[in-house]
Amino acid sequence: MAQINDISDAYAKTLSGGEQQRVALARAWLRQPQIMLLDEPTANMDQDARKRTIDLLANLKDQGLALFVASHDPVQFATLANNTLTISEGTLTEKNSPFLKSPQLVSTQAA
């Protein structure tokens, strides 16, 4: 599921950032949480690592895990979102709006 079989024998310090993130998510999932709180889970990843990580998160969500994702790039997580909260300048400005279909703020409008 986490696509880490090929790196199972590697030393942690030799792993890329994306590989380290997927290993961390897999380790957290093994504890059988009901929710994961993720802050920028795909930060500093290349496109392939980002896709693998989002695919892993989608798989975890499909298994019933609740995900709470904080991100400066909400478009990246549009396929995972059931509900959204937008915070601007410390204030909750939007919630439960159809994700990126009719946002009120310029900062949440798709380019």
Secondary structure, 3 states (H helix, E strand, C coil): CCCCHHHCCCCHHHCCHHHHHHHHHHHHHHCCCCEEEEECCCCCCCHHHHHHHHHHHHHHHHCCCEEEEECCCHHHHCCCCCCCEEEECCEEEEECCCCCCCCCCHHHCCC
